[in-house]
Amino acid sequence: MKIFRCPACGKGKLFRGALTVAERCGECGLSFQGHEQGDGPAFFAILIIGALTAIGAAVVEIKFEPPFWLHAVLWIPFVLVGSVLSLRFLKAALIAVQYRVKRDDFEQ
């Protein structure tokens, strides 16, 4: 996906691991060290995944009335996988937005 690529050239990888941002773009050499490393992506991920989980659990409980262990089987994996995937997406999106707005923070 293009969102997981360097915001400058669109070719180099943005992530070194699952959630670890690379130090530099392998293609154009842009340093990613200037990006804001705050809790913005985690805050939005908690809001999104928490809301989806609460709504989903409420709907399942009202419609089907399953035992509590089934809720655990359904929602714990959803929260774990959803958190990692949404964190990766939100980190990439916020780095791209920061690059567009505050380009001086990123060194070539």
C-alpha positions in Angstrom: 0.0 0.0 0.0 1.2 3.5 -0.8 0.4 4.8 2.6 3.1 2.6 4.1 5.7 4.2 1.9 7.9 7.2 2.2 5.8 10.4 2.1 8.5 12.2 0.0 9.2 9.7 -2.8 6.4 7.1 -2.3 8.9 4.2 -2.9 10.9 3.6 0.3 9.5 1.6 3.2 8.2 3.7 6.1 8.3 0.8 8.7 11.2 -1.3 9.8 9.0 -3.7 11.7 5.4 -4.1 12.5 5.1 -0.8 14.3 8.7 0.5 14.3 9.3 3.5 12.0 12.5 3.2 9.9 15.3 5.7 10.5 15.6 6.7 6.8 14.0 6.0 3.5 16.0 3.5 1.5 15.2 5.2 -1.8 15.5 9.0 -1.3 17.3 9.1 2.1 14.7 11.2 3.9 15.2 11.0 7.7 12.1 10.0 9.6 13.6 11.0 12.9 11.9 14.4 12.8 8.4 13.0 13.0 6.3 13.6 16.1 6.5 10.5 18.3 3.6 11.3 20.6 0.6 9.3 21.5 -1.7 10.6 18.7 -1.9 7.3 16.8 -2.5 5.3 20.0 -5.2 7.7 21.1 -7.1 7.4 17.8 -6.7 3.6 17.7 -8.1 3.3 21.3 -11.1 5.4 20.3 -11.8 3.6 17.1 -11.2 0.0 18.3 -12.9 0.6 21.7 -16.0 2.1 20.1 -16.2 -0.8 17.5 -15.7 -3.4 20.3 -18.3 -1.8 22.6 -20.9 -1.5 19.8 -20.2 -5.0 18.5 -20.4 -6.6 22.0 -23.6 -4.8 22.7 -25.2 -5.9 19.5 -24.1 -9.5 19.9 -25.3 -9.5 23.5 -28.7 -8.1 22.7 -29.4 -10.3 19.6 -27.9 -13.6 20.7 -27.2 -13.5 24.5 -24.1 -15.7 24.3 -22.2 -16.8 27.4 -19.3 -14.6 28.6 -16.6 -16.9 27.4 -17.9 -16.5 23.8 -17.5 -12.7 24.1 -13.9 -13.3 25.2 -13.3 -15.5 22.2 -14.8 -13.0 19.9 -13.5 -9.6 21.2 -10.0 -10.3 22.6 -8.6 -11.3 19.2 -10.5 -8.4 17.5 -9.0 -5.9 19.9 -5.4 -7.3 19.5 -5.4 -7.6 15.8 -7.4 -4.4 15.3 -5.1 -2.4 17.5 -1.9 -3.5 15.6 -3.4 -2.9 12.2 -5.0 0.4 13.1 -1.9 1.7 14.9 0.2 0.9 11.8 -2.2 2.7 9.5 -2.7 5.7 11.8 1.1 6.1 12.4 1.7 6.1 8.7 -1.2 8.6 8.1 0.0 11.0 10.8 3.6 10.9 9.5 2.4 11.7 6.0 0.3 14.6 7.2 3.1 15.9 9.3 5.5 15.7 6.3 3.0 17.7 4.2 2.5 20.4 6.9 5.9 20.6 8.6 8.4 19.6 6.0 11.2 21.4 7.7 11.3 18.8 10.5 12.4 16.1 8.1 16.0 16.1 6.8 17.1 14.9 3.4 
